[in-house]
Amino acid sequence: MSTLSIFNPANGQLVNTLPADDADSFAAKATAARPTSRLGRYTASHCKSCVEKFRASVVQDMDALALTMTRETGKPVQLSRNELNGLLGRIDFFLTKVDGCLATETVMSEGGMTEQIEHIPLGVIANISAWNYPWFVGCNLILPALLAGNAVFYKPSECATNTGLAIARLLHQAGVPQDVMVCLSTQPRIGYSRP
């Protein structure tokens, strides 16, 4: 099995080494990913409840999550806390808007005929996220996708994999199934190196 080493860019120190997905584990995870629309018990209200629990966990674990992000990105811990605090407002926005965004729209109703637009999940959404704002950039796609009933196949930056794994862990603890929120850890591209 291959491994992924994560370094602190501020001082070059090794943060940790993780198992890395290879082609076989990548394919197995992709095959296992299922949109929530196929899980009868996983309703829109359940999705919202999971995101609310996720938000509460971010608040509760903020100091540890900020420290992890700082070790991986090299940014000062206060900037990491600022990113997490900014994420809370974004989560609130998503939770406030999701019902209206997903509601069936009647565009015409006349002469006994009605035309409507129904919003249905796309299926499995892929997210390859950045290293510099791993919480904000990652969750900007992950949370709306989950709220809309999609599965997420998430590949955090190889420079911020611990943060990506924390996002997935908190979502799983909040009730999002493992096959709905799938997280990868992968090696850097060929030719890419860290200190």
DRENPAVEX-505423 format. One line per field, with one value per residue (C-alpha): residue in one letter; residue number from 1; x, y, z. Coordinates in pm, 1 decimal. Example, Ala and Ser with C-alpha at 12.3 -4.5 7.8 and 13.67 -1.06 7.14 Angstrom:
<recs>
aa: [a/s]
i: [1/2]
px: [1230.0/1367.0]
py: [-450.0/-106.0]
pz: [780.0/714.0]
</recs>
This chain:
<recs>
aa: [m/s/t/l/s/i/f/n/p/a/n/g/q/l/v/n/t/l/p/a/d/d/a/d/s/f/a/a/k/a/t/a/a/r/p/t/s/r/l/g/r/y/t/a/s/h/c/k/s/c/v/e/k/f/r/a/s/v/v/q/d/m/d/a/l/a/l/t/m/t/r/e/t/g/k/p/v/q/l/s/r/n/e/l/n/g/l/l/g/r/i/d/f/f/l/t/k/v/d/g/c/l/a/t/e/t/v/m/s/e/g/g/m/t/e/q/i/e/h/i/p/l/g/v/i/a/n/i/s/a/w/n/y/p/w/f/v/g/c/n/l/i/l/p/a/l/l/a/g/n/a/v/f/y/k/p/s/e/c/a/t/n/t/g/l/a/i/a/r/l/l/h/q/a/g/v/p/q/d/v/m/v/c/l/s/t/q/p/r/i/g/y/s/r/p]
i: [1/2/3/4/5/6/7/8/9/10/11/12/13/14/15/16/17/18/19/20/21/22/23/24/25/26/27/28/29/30/31/32/33/34/35/36/37/38/39/40/41/42/43/44/45/46/47/48/49/50/51/52/53/54/55/56/57/58/59/60/61/62/63/64/65/66/67/68/69/70/71/72/73/74/75/76/77/78/79/80/81/82/83/84/85/86/87/88/89/90/91/92/93/94/95/96/97/98/99/100/101/102/103/104/105/106/107/108/109/110/111/112/113/114/115/116/117/118/119/120/121/122/123/124/125/126/127/128/129/130/131/132/133/134/135/136/137/138/139/140/141/142/143/144/145/146/147/148/149/150/151/152/153/154/155/156/157/158/159/160/161/162/163/164/165/166/167/168/169/170/171/172/173/174/175/176/177/178/179/180/181/182/183/184/185/186/187/188/189/190/191/192/193/194/195]
px: [0.0/128.0/142.7/95.0/325.4/192.2/435.9/388.4/487.3/573.5/858.0/898.8/823.9/638.5/282.1/199.5/190.8/-138.6/-236.7/-298.9/-565.4/-439.8/-621.1/-798.5/-923.4/-1021.1/-1230.6/-1390.4/-1488.6/-1626.5/-1837.1/-1970.0/-2074.9/-2456.2/-2667.2/-2899.9/-3200.8/-3145.7/-3158.5/-3525.7/-3459.8/-3231.5/-3484.7/-3430.2/-3510.9/-3258.4/-2995.5/-3062.3/-3041.5/-2702.9/-2567.5/-2696.1/-2516.7/-2204.6/-2217.2/-2246.2/-1941.6/-1737.3/-1822.2/-1742.0/-1408.3/-1304.2/-969.0/-851.0/-976.6/-802.8/-477.3/-491.6/-550.3/-262.8/-22.5/-113.1/-144.0/108.9/-138.0/-155.4/-403.4/-617.7/-666.5/-765.8/-1023.9/-1146.2/-1199.8/-1401.0/-1605.4/-1674.6/-1785.9/-2051.7/-2226.9/-2204.7/-2363.6/-2644.4/-2698.0/-2722.4/-2965.1/-3183.9/-3195.2/-3212.3/-3590.1/-3664.9/-3397.3/-3524.0/-3897.6/-4089.7/-4156.7/-4477.6/-4391.8/-4731.3/-5077.8/-5353.3/-5633.4/-5594.9/-5224.6/-4948.8/-4575.4/-4338.5/-3966.7/-3868.6/-3520.9/-3374.4/-3028.7/-2759.0/-2614.1/-2250.2/-2068.0/-1686.5/-1500.8/-1126.2/-1051.4/-781.2/-522.9/-531.4/-893.6/-970.3/-1280.6/-1439.0/-1364.8/-1442.0/-1768.7/-1887.3/-1948.6/-1991.7/-2275.5/-2505.5/-2449.3/-2548.8/-2845.6/-2967.9/-2958.2/-2633.5/-2342.8/-2000.6/-1677.1/-1428.2/-1056.4/-901.4/-566.9/-277.8/-142.0/-452.7/-570.6/-606.2/-851.6/-1041.2/-1059.0/-1188.6/-1466.6/-1566.6/-1540.7/-1766.8/-2021.2/-2023.0/-2065.1/-2354.8/-2534.1/-2417.4/-2353.8/-2001.5/-2121.1/-2278.7/-1973.0/-1667.0/-1323.2/-996.7/-635.3/-403.4/-41.7/72.7/104.0/424.9/690.3/530.0/727.0/698.2/988.5]
py: [0.0/345.3/628.8/1003.0/1225.8/1563.9/1843.3/2177.2/2435.0/2691.7/2484.9/2179.4/1935.4/1613.4/1638.7/1272.6/988.2/836.3/538.6/659.9/536.9/355.0/278.4/-25.2/148.4/452.0/233.5/46.1/372.0/516.0/205.8/213.0/581.8/613.5/926.6/980.0/966.5/591.0/557.4/572.3/660.4/950.4/1229.5/1601.7/1675.4/1412.4/1575.4/1910.9/1751.5/1598.9/1934.4/2101.5/1835.7/1881.9/2257.1/2193.6/1963.4/2229.2/2475.6/2221.7/2110.7/2448.1/2477.1/2128.5/2168.9/2507.4/2361.2/2075.5/2321.9/2542.0/2247.4/2152.9/2492.8/2694.9/2978.6/3136.5/2960.5/3276.3/3269.2/2903.3/2994.6/3278.3/3031.7/2801.7/3091.7/3207.6/2855.0/2869.0/3158.5/2974.4/2664.8/2881.3/3027.1/2681.1/2561.5/2869.5/2849.1/2475.6/2429.9/2717.3/2611.9/2253.8/2330.8/2232.8/2543.0/2590.5/2790.3/2774.4/2657.2/2726.0/2541.4/2231.7/2198.9/2264.1/2286.8/2241.4/2228.7/1958.5/1960.0/1612.8/1499.5/1462.8/1148.8/1141.5/1476.2/1484.5/1748.1/1805.5/2067.9/2329.1/2331.7/2700.3/2720.1/2351.5/2393.0/2678.2/2556.5/2191.5/2258.7/2507.4/2205.8/1921.5/2068.3/2188.8/1859.4/1658.3/1884.7/1833.3/1454.0/1377.0/1162.6/1331.7/1175.7/1407.1/1434.2/1691.2/1840.7/1609.4/1905.9/1923.5/1563.1/1560.4/1848.8/1667.0/1354.8/1566.3/1704.7/1350.7/1220.8/1494.6/1439.8/1065.0/1128.1/1360.4/1076.3/1098.6/739.7/633.6/557.0/903.7/1103.0/927.4/1073.5/986.5/1040.9/1036.8/1086.6/1415.4/1436.1/1310.8/1581.6/1758.9/1772.5/1926.5/2017.5]
pz: [0.0/-84.4/166.6/162.8/367.9/475.7/561.0/733.1/467.7/735.4/881.5/654.8/938.6/872.2/1007.1/948.9/701.0/587.1/374.8/19.5/-217.7/-524.8/-850.1/-700.9/-384.1/-590.5/-822.5/-529.7/-358.2/-682.1/-739.5/-381.8/-387.6/-385.1/-407.4/-114.1/-345.8/-364.8/13.3/104.4/468.4/378.9/320.8/259.2/624.0/731.8/506.5/672.9/1017.9/928.5/812.3/1131.6/1341.5/1127.9/1197.8/1572.0/1558.3/1376.8/1655.4/1926.2/1772.7/1630.7/1812.4/1713.3/1355.0/1322.7/1454.8/1203.8/919.9/1039.9/1049.8/692.7/527.0/725.5/784.6/1133.2/1360.8/1384.8/1007.0/1032.9/1299.6/1075.0/790.6/1017.2/1154.7/798.5/714.4/986.9/812.5/481.7/638.2/777.5/429.0/271.8/538.7/495.2/113.6/41.8/68.9/-167.8/-413.9/-434.2/-435.7/-747.8/-959.4/-1153.4/-1464.9/-1633.7/-1540.3/-1789.8/-1965.7/-1751.6/-1830.5/-1581.3/-1654.6/-1366.0/-1305.8/-1061.0/-911.0/-879.6/-762.7/-1026.4/-864.5/-759.0/-749.7/-769.2/-569.3/-603.6/-343.7/-287.1/-10.3/84.7/210.5/260.3/477.2/288.5/-64.3/13.2/194.9/-70.1/-292.7/-43.1/161.4/-121.6/-303.4/4.0/79.0/-278.1/-237.8/-417.2/-309.5/-291.9/-411.1/-237.2/-302.4/-68.6/-161.2/-83.6/116.7/340.0/355.7/735.6/707.6/431.1/643.8/935.0/713.7/613.2/972.1/1108.7/830.5/897.5/1271.5/1186.0/1006.9/645.0/528.7/427.0/73.5/37.6/153.4/13.7/88.7/-86.5/6.9/-291.1/-380.3/-532.7/-908.7/-1062.6/-1046.5/-751.1/-428.8/-84.3/146.5]
</recs>
